[in-house]
């Protein structure tokens, strides 16, 4: 499904979930949208992971052992095994059939339409601290993100909180090395590339040297994801739930060193999938940036797994803009805090995807800066 920035030559536009496209000139409307309260929305954490990574153990831990969080686990019926033979003793005949645990958590089997399942949960969603959506075997969470952000019934009740990749520390390296017969990118690379958080599980089964080598490799592929070490899938839930790490504002909290080119050069990167951070000072020209994004998405949308940006536009006063994208879907709007007086106007961009050319991206982006001739009447 083709969705994203309907970029016009005359004005830069934004995608706000289930609302009309707004040109940059009408900034008041965008700011009104940005100030709407999202605190009432129930957070959804999307879990990806390979067979054997420990997903079932994680779900069992959430449902049976921990007592701090009340979580609704949406279990894909095509998961690798049943959650627990004793836990799910009866058949879930319909999506609205829920099994409530002693700790207040709930297990629900998603059979068919995700929108219908979440819609039926909406009336009791405030009973839960979070929703955990297990998508074992699904490498690309973009359809889920698109559904939650653009379907009015979903975006009025839910928001994507984070995308978590559960990884088997002992076997992930072999998955990353796997060559697909048709030359397509393998699922392990996609899962790591999409993640905001990576749960590096089974660390007790490898040596410290093996673990360090794998962590270095993961940061080459996606240096913006937080790697969390776990044993037996006992994840510190406060580090993966309710943090709003999928929010556009998350780019503001990145370590400034992530954007340094010299840091990239320290690692000889042989990965097909990688992450690139770019930063430079100045004000962007809305129309030039508009054309850059239009061309980039038209030509490279399939290769761009995640994108994020922090932008300063010429003629927009102290308004600081942020955006993030999953493939061709781009969400854009003003940041919660404006540029401070005396603050350096530094634009920052994050690209995670296949065959990225840092030098070319930097060159094309810097050509979007306002030049002296552009400001002359």
C-alpha atoms as one frame of an Amber mdcrd trajectory, in Angstrom:
protein
   0.000   0.000   0.000   1.461   3.328  -1.037   1.160   5.964   1.650   3.290
   8.817   2.841   4.131  12.335   1.894   2.031  13.523  -1.063   4.839  15.943
  -1.701   3.935  18.842  -3.923   6.412  21.098  -5.644   4.756  24.154  -4.104
   4.822  23.269  -0.417   6.128  20.758   2.097   3.374  18.689   3.673   2.936
  16.472   6.718   1.161  13.237   7.450  -0.841  13.451  10.666  -2.728  10.209
  11.372  -6.243  10.131   9.830  -6.270  13.883   9.287  -5.931  15.930   6.106
  -2.540  16.905   4.722  -1.462  20.346   5.873   1.014  22.602   4.027   3.890
  24.079   5.969   2.529  27.595   5.570  -0.464  26.788   7.812   1.682  26.204
  10.887  -1.067  27.041  13.402  -3.113  24.000  12.408  -0.117  21.713  12.746
   0.760  23.047  16.172  -2.816  22.541  17.322  -2.613  18.912  16.249   0.736
  18.481  17.941  -0.573  19.674  21.294  -3.357  17.117  21.419  -3.005  14.914
  24.469  -1.579  11.469  23.691  -1.277  10.466  27.325  -4.693   8.833  27.212
  -3.700   6.458  24.404  -2.833   2.869  25.321   0.748   2.010  24.305   1.389
  -0.967  22.029   4.785  -2.643  22.065   5.424  -4.714  18.940   7.610  -7.785
  19.494   9.483  -9.446  16.651  11.750 -12.445  16.988  12.966 -15.672  15.451
  11.856 -19.125  16.453  13.781 -20.132  19.516  14.750 -16.591  20.512  12.742
 -16.885  23.737   9.498 -15.163  22.810   7.285 -17.821  24.400   9.359 -17.722
  27.581   9.009 -13.938  27.658   5.226 -14.148  27.265   4.979 -16.786  29.998
   7.071 -14.600  32.296   4.809 -11.615  31.675   1.610 -13.584  32.148   2.546
 -15.762  35.094   5.529 -14.538  37.094   5.876 -10.768  37.118   3.419  -8.693
  39.173   4.359  -5.079  38.489   2.597  -4.645  35.134  -0.896  -5.439  33.905
  -0.351  -6.306  30.276  -2.607  -7.557  27.527  -0.630  -9.963  25.361  -1.962
 -10.316  21.817  -0.717 -13.724  20.780  -0.353 -14.530  17.114  -2.079 -17.867
  16.565   0.819 -18.844  14.318   3.318 -18.506  17.159   5.933 -21.244  17.370
   4.268 -23.117  20.247   1.346 -22.686  22.592   2.079 -20.195  25.348   1.866
 -22.902  27.950   0.069 -26.222  27.982  -1.432 -25.503  31.371  -2.087 -21.849
  30.639  -4.116 -22.209  27.490  -6.138 -25.300  28.329  -9.148 -24.364  26.269
  -9.569 -23.177  22.711  -9.945 -19.473  22.053 -12.870 -19.586  19.650 -13.072
 -15.852  18.920 -10.823 -12.798  19.221 -12.918 -11.419  22.082 -12.279 -14.525
  24.208  -9.719 -13.497  26.799  -7.930 -15.512  29.438  -7.322 -13.418  32.549
  -4.371 -14.335  34.738  -4.049 -14.068  38.505  -1.727 -11.074  38.160  -4.290
  -9.114  36.138  -2.631  -9.728  32.783  -4.622 -10.981  29.846  -3.889 -13.272
  26.919  -5.785 -12.852  23.666  -5.383 -14.815  20.449  -5.341 -12.695  17.296
  -7.173 -14.667  14.639  -7.755 -12.594  11.587  -8.245  -8.850  11.590  -6.004
  -6.969  14.012  -8.282  -3.914  13.796 -11.253  -5.967  14.926  -9.323  -7.475
  17.817  -8.043  -4.102  19.057 -11.473  -2.599  18.515 -13.046  -5.173  20.794
 -10.395  -4.464  23.428 -10.910  -0.686  23.301 -13.671  -0.615  25.923 -11.390
  -2.185  28.543  -8.005  -0.963  27.334  -7.558   1.260  30.400  -7.419  -1.887
  32.517  -3.929  -2.471  31.128  -0.624  -0.661  31.501   0.367  -1.767  28.019
  -0.411  -4.072  25.115   2.239  -6.476  23.864   1.681  -7.532  20.267   3.644
 -10.669  19.408   4.431 -10.927  15.710   6.773 -13.889  15.527   7.951 -14.470
  11.993   6.957 -10.986  10.852  10.112  -9.172   9.820   8.465  -5.968   8.685
   6.197  -4.300  11.281   5.326  -1.487   8.869   1.754  -2.748   8.206   1.016
  -2.749  11.946   2.478   0.721  12.394   0.483   1.973   9.417  -2.762   0.468
  10.724  -2.434   1.907  14.226  -1.384   5.366  13.052  -3.834   5.887  10.201
  -7.008   4.014  11.153  -9.186   6.433  13.201 -10.536   3.653  15.412  -6.984
   2.670  16.264  -5.261   6.055  16.580  -8.047   7.358  18.842  -7.290   4.596
  21.341  -3.750   3.353  20.789  -0.238   4.454  19.907   2.908   2.535  18.966
   5.211   2.691  21.985   8.206   0.769  20.668   9.340  -2.026  18.372  11.316
  -4.687  20.227  13.430  -7.387  18.622  13.981 -10.496  20.753  17.319 -11.962
  19.688  19.038 -15.236  20.506  22.591 -14.283  21.457  23.944 -17.731  20.600
  22.385 -18.069  17.136  21.691 -14.544  15.893  25.075 -14.263  14.174  24.270
 -17.273  12.007  20.858 -15.785  11.143  22.497 -12.504  10.138  24.952 -14.380
   7.902  22.251 -16.382   6.148  22.136 -15.809   2.407  18.721 -15.896   0.780
  18.551 -17.810  -2.514  16.803 -14.973  -4.316  19.239 -12.387  -3.025  16.646
 -10.657  -0.843  17.519  -9.308   2.566  17.080 -11.823   5.358  14.531 -11.467
   8.137  17.080 -11.208  10.938  18.601  -8.083   9.398  15.154  -6.544   8.958
  14.144  -7.260  12.545  17.300  -5.671  13.926  16.973  -2.692  11.581  13.386
  -1.917  12.607  13.919  -2.208  16.355  13.943   0.561  18.940  15.018  -2.003
  21.554  16.912  -5.263  21.075  16.545  -7.896  23.815  19.762  -9.871  23.584
  18.632 -13.100  25.194  20.542 -16.206  26.333  23.716 -14.261  27.118  24.633
 -17.017  29.560  25.208 -19.364  26.615  28.053 -17.381  25.012  31.466 -16.119
  26.077  32.010 -12.433  26.908  34.047 -12.108  23.707  31.255 -13.595  21.575
  28.696 -11.310  23.195  30.853  -8.231  22.650  31.398  -9.110  18.977  27.665
  -9.546  18.422  26.793  -6.285  20.187  29.304  -4.423  18.017  27.718  -5.932
  14.932  24.221  -4.988  16.060  25.300  -1.386  16.567  26.700  -1.331  13.052
  23.327  -2.386  11.652  21.252  -0.210  14.000  23.280   1.976  16.311  20.182
   3.861  17.450  18.494   0.869  19.096  19.064   0.164  22.780  20.531  -3.298
  23.418  19.251  -4.914  26.635  20.870  -8.119  27.883  18.625 -10.842  29.306
  18.774 -14.431  30.526  15.810 -16.772  30.136  13.787 -13.879  28.657  13.462
 -12.136  32.031  13.388  -8.659  30.575  13.270  -5.563  32.776   9.837  -4.449
  31.544  10.377  -0.873  32.691  13.106  -0.666  30.022  10.912  -1.794  27.136
   7.384  -0.665  28.038   5.853   2.780  28.392   8.935   4.681  27.214   7.411
   6.100  24.010  10.642   5.345  22.155   8.796   5.227  18.825   7.768   8.858
  19.277   9.162  11.410  16.832  10.704  13.283  19.761  12.993  10.343  20.566
  15.625  11.687  18.170  16.154  14.555  20.613  17.545  12.149  23.210  20.120
  10.464  20.963  23.726  10.664  22.026  25.302  13.418  19.884  28.150  11.023
  19.117  25.753   8.882  17.094  25.873  11.474  14.343  29.648  11.675  14.105
  31.098  10.356  10.877  34.368   9.475  12.595  32.544   7.011  14.839  31.280
   5.194  11.759  34.775   4.947  10.286  36.056   3.026  13.305  34.146  -0.043
  12.148  34.777  -1.607   8.762  31.142  -1.997   7.791  30.405  -4.980   5.568
  26.699  -5.136   6.419  24.121  -4.754   3.678  21.865  -3.069   6.220  23.323
  -0.220   8.224  22.442   2.954  10.082  23.653   6.422   9.158  23.443   9.582
  11.241  23.958  12.989   9.625  24.015  16.444  11.184  24.785  19.958   9.985
  23.917  23.523  10.931  21.648  25.939   9.083  18.047  26.465   7.977  16.417
  24.248   5.386  14.494  25.546   2.402  11.026  23.954   2.566  10.648  23.486
  -1.170  14.139  22.042  -1.657  13.655  19.618   1.211  10.237  18.784  -0.161
  11.741  17.753  -3.490  14.534  15.786  -1.800  12.042  13.749   0.230   9.805
  13.187  -2.764  12.680  11.814  -4.835  14.084   9.743  -1.963  10.778   8.063
  -1.157   9.959   7.432  -4.785  13.288   5.774  -5.465  14.306   4.217  -2.144
  11.220   3.687   0.046  11.583  -0.097   0.035  15.226   0.182   1.163  14.560
   2.665   3.972  13.389   0.755   7.029  13.436   3.651   9.497  14.056   7.378
   9.129  14.034  10.185  11.673  14.826  13.861  11.527  15.179  17.053  13.550
  14.811  20.098  11.314  15.064  23.866  11.264  13.186  25.599   8.428  13.833
  29.064   7.111  10.970  31.458   7.864   9.407  29.343  10.634  10.674  31.286
  13.623  11.650  29.228  16.657   9.580  26.187  15.703  11.622  23.009  15.791
  10.340  20.194  13.550  10.688  16.437  13.958   9.721  13.554  11.711   9.996
   9.803  11.527   9.214   7.281   8.855   8.722   3.579   8.275   9.339   2.912
   4.596   7.258   5.508   2.707   4.997   6.481   5.616   6.228   9.731   7.161
   4.834  11.404  10.281   5.861  15.023  10.679   5.163  17.892  13.052   6.574
  20.503  15.436   8.582  19.371  18.428   7.157  19.920  21.887   9.888  22.433
  22.676  11.004  25.225  20.291  14.525  26.318  19.486  15.927  28.160  22.493
  17.419  31.602  22.228  21.043  31.226  21.167  20.678  27.484  20.466  22.578
  26.249  17.426  20.183  25.371  14.609  21.541  21.894  13.928  19.600  19.562
  11.646  19.880  15.840  12.438  18.881  12.866  10.285  18.800   9.131  10.918
  18.569   6.580   8.102  18.446   2.811   8.643  18.265   0.684   5.519  19.973
  -1.121   2.677  22.877   0.169   0.585  23.044   3.623   2.158  25.611   6.068
   0.805  26.442   8.469   3.595  28.338  10.911   1.394  25.548  11.080  -1.175
  22.826  11.549   1.452  24.839  14.278   3.163  25.466  16.092  -0.130  21.794
  15.962  -1.163  20.566  17.117   2.240  22.989  20.026   2.448  21.771  21.200
  -0.942  18.431  21.784   0.795  19.911  24.552   2.956  18.751  28.100   2.364
  21.317  30.100   0.425  21.802  33.839   0.416  20.150  34.227  -2.980  17.047
  32.383  -1.731  16.402  35.015   0.936  16.509  37.965  -1.436  13.144  39.314
  -2.463
